Amino acid sequence: MKQFMDEHFLLQTKTAQKLYHEYAKDQMIYDYHCHLDPKEIAENKKFSTITDAWLGGDHYKWRAMRANGVPEELVTGKDVDPYEKFLAWAGTMENALGNPLYHWTHLELQRYFGIHEVLNTKNAKAIYEEANRQFKENENLSVTGIMKQFKVYAVGTTDDPADDLAYHKQIASQKEVPATVIPSFRPDKALNIEKETFSAYMESLETVSGKSITLVADVIEILISRLDFFVSLGCKASDHALVTAPAVFKSEREVNEIFAKKMNGKCLNHEEVEAYKTFVLTHLAKAYAKRNIAMQLHFAAIRDNNSLMYKKLGPDTGFDASHDKNLAEGLSAFLNNLSATGEVPKTILYSLNPKDYYSLATLMGCYQDGIPGKMQLGSAWWFADHKDGMEEQMKLLGNVGLLPRFIGMLTDSRSFLSYSRHEYFRRILCNILGNWAEEGEVPYDMEMLGKVVENISFGNAKAYFEG
């Protein structure tokens, strides 16, 4: 019987163990997509309690707590004893066997605090007090201390085009920040013409640009100008949250009529919404290709399903789910339209529904050209971000693409305690390759396999975003 989460956790063979400990373990981290707050990096935030660090904005944990019957005030309440929240999380852990949160929680306790006990309601008080003591006394648990400890090479935050990126400028001037903190261009608010907030957002773009918006060409001009501002501060990637790929192609005149209709307060039908999104995203994709910016497309989330809780808490609070829309036909049309003029940018495709993996992985193979791994099947994302999901994504990529060209893991997290997820991913990767080698499915060549592990852990992402 193996010990729970020992040094060989998830590593089932001697070869997997060798690959992890000798090739993966000490690689730097290129966390190219996350939702960390640049303000907290700039100010080198120090956490007062593990509750603040763990439960302050983590909707993964909030969903689990609700499933365990925890009252909402102990999940997202503001004026609540932080220990009571932590105790509620400890109680949730007792019922989270099989959930990746169980592994992540204990990895974080081990790697950040040196705590190897299994969290439960009996020892919650002692663990809570020890973690808080370390936050108070250990400089390695400030934001910059954490980045140094975990060898974070680069972080890609998620930023709105209207953002002044003041904190990114501040970070760039701070020698004590060990990682390069890169803004990523997230223009969802400018594409989501169906939203009630769209017209107000157009006003914010006018304010930040000093230009008026009357036509869709004005929107595109301002967005590309803002993109250039982001690029001047190191931007390497864009990011788009989409249900499916927009692929309703209309003329600029028709899209201007749609835009005017919206700005005049009228409702748009589905075709009009998709036509506007197709037009704007196509122009942005061409701008990305010209500037060597990677385009990240996140598909298949159905969001804010509980309208009552949305009204109380707003978005990104744990009420999203996996969608089941058809994806292949629209994505094919969208990419083919870009390909016709040779303007497909480096692209990373994610889906929240694994049913789409074969479509994404085979479609991307139709547009590979000139750049190793130009088109990427993104890491298992969100609800698929667990052992089975990571294995499925990597094995499928190996089956229909080139696994050794994979750019690897990202945290997609709002928590500075999530860097151990890169370890989790690397252990799963090494286990796959180690098992293949011991079964004779790939050559038992440690130099070759070790290089693959190093590249997927760090090297490929560095080359992809900096090349």
Stockholm file with secondary structure:
# STOCKHOLM 1.0

chainA/1-467         MKQFMDEHFLLQTKTAQKLYHEYAKDQMIYDYHCHLDPKEIAENKKFSTITDAWLGGDHYKWRAMRANGVPEELVTGKDVDPYEKFLAWAGTMENALGNPLYHWTHLELQRYFGIHEVLNTKNAKAIYEEANRQFKENENLSVTGIMKQFKVYAVGTTDDPADDLAYHKQIASQKEVPATVIPSFRPDKALNIEKETFSAYMESLETVSGKSITLVADVIEILISRLDFFVSLGCKASDHALVTAPAVFKSEREVNEIFAKKMNGKCLNHEEVEAYKTFVLTHLAKAYAKRNIAMQLHFAAIRDNNSLMYKKLGPDTGFDASHDKNLAEGLSAFLNNLSATGEVPKTILYSLNPKDYYSLATLMGCYQDGIPGKMQLGSAWWFADHKDGMEEQMKLLGNVGLLPRFIGMLTDSRSFLSYSRHEYFRRILCNILGNWAEEGEVPYDMEMLGKVVENISFGNAKAYFEG
#=GR chainA/1-467 SS CCCTTCTTTTCCSHHHHHHIIIIITTCCEEECSCCCCHHHHHTTCBCSCHHHHHHSSCHHHHHHHHHTTCCHHHHTCSSSCHHHHHHHHHHHHTTCTTSHHHHHHHHHHHHHHCCCSCCCTTTHHHHHHHHHHHHHHCGGGBHHHHHHHTTEEEEECCBCTTCCCHHHHHHHTCTTCCSEEECCBCCHHHHCTTSTTHHHHHHHHHHHHTCCCCSHHHHHHHHHHHHHHHHHTTCCEEEEECSSCCCCCCCHHHHHHHHHHHHTTCCCCHHHHHHHHHHHHHHHHHHHHHHTCEEEEEECEECCCCHHHHHHHCSSSSCCEECCCCCHHHHHHHHHHHHTTTCCCCEEEEESSGGGHHHHHHHHTTSCCSSTTCEEECCCCGGGCSHHHHHHHHHHHHHHSCGGGCCCCCCCCSCTTCTHHHHHHHHHHHHHHHHHHHTTSSCCCHHHHHHHHHIIIIIHHHHHHHC
#=GC SS_cons         CCCTTCTTTTCCSHHHHHHIIIIITTCCEEECSCCCCHHHHHTTCBCSCHHHHHHSSCHHHHHHHHHTTCCHHHHTCSSSCHHHHHHHHHHHHTTCTTSHHHHHHHHHHHHHHCCCSCCCTTTHHHHHHHHHHHHHHCGGGBHHHHHHHTTEEEEECCBCTTCCCHHHHHHHTCTTCCSEEECCBCCHHHHCTTSTTHHHHHHHHHHHHTCCCCSHHHHHHHHHHHHHHHHHTTCCEEEEECSSCCCCCCCHHHHHHHHHHHHTTCCCCHHHHHHHHHHHHHHHHHHHHHHTCEEEEEECEECCCCHHHHHHHCSSSSCCEECCCCCHHHHHHHHHHHHTTTCCCCEEEEESSGGGHHHHHHHHTTSCCSSTTCEEECCCCGGGCSHHHHHHHHHHHHHHSCGGGCCCCCCCCSCTTCTHHHHHHHHHHHHHHHHHHHTTSSCCCHHHHHHHHHIIIIIHHHHHHHC
//
